[in-house]
Amino acid sequence: MAKKVLVVEDDSNIAELLRLYLEKDGFDVFLAADGGEGIRRAQELQPDLILLDIMLPDGNGLDVLKDVKQK
């Protein structure tokens, strides 16, 4: 079973580039474009790894990290 990676990145070009490289290496990749979506997807998917942008349009990525860790 492939490991799940959640990429939380508001720049679609960067997110797609990360997706391409990670999928090439055998990971299942899921994308979120902002912190709120990232938190929801993290709860839903329970990913093995989260790649988190620090500067998101709806807040600080570190706050997203704190929220995900609490839940």
URJO-V913639 format. One record per residue. RES is the residue in one small letter. OMEGA is omega as a letter, one per 20 degrees, with the letter a starting at -180 (999 if undefined). Layout:
# URJO-V913639
res: {RES,RES}
omega: {OMEGA,OMEGA}
This chain:
# URJO-V913639
res: {m,a,k,k,v,l,v,v,e,d,d,s,n,i,a,e,l,l,r,l,y,l,e,k,d,g,f,d,v,f,l,a,a,d,g,g,e,g,i,r,r,a,q,e,l,q,p,d,l,i,l,l,d,i,m,l,p,d,g,n,g,l,d,v,l,k,d,v,k,q,k}
omega: {a,r,a,r,r,r,r,a,a,r,a,r,r,a,a,r,r,r,a,a,a,r,r,r,r,r,r,a,r,a,r,a,r,a,r,r,r,r,r,a,r,r,a,a,a,a,r,a,r,r,a,r,a,a,a,a,a,r,a,r,r,r,r,r,r,a,r,a,r,a,999}
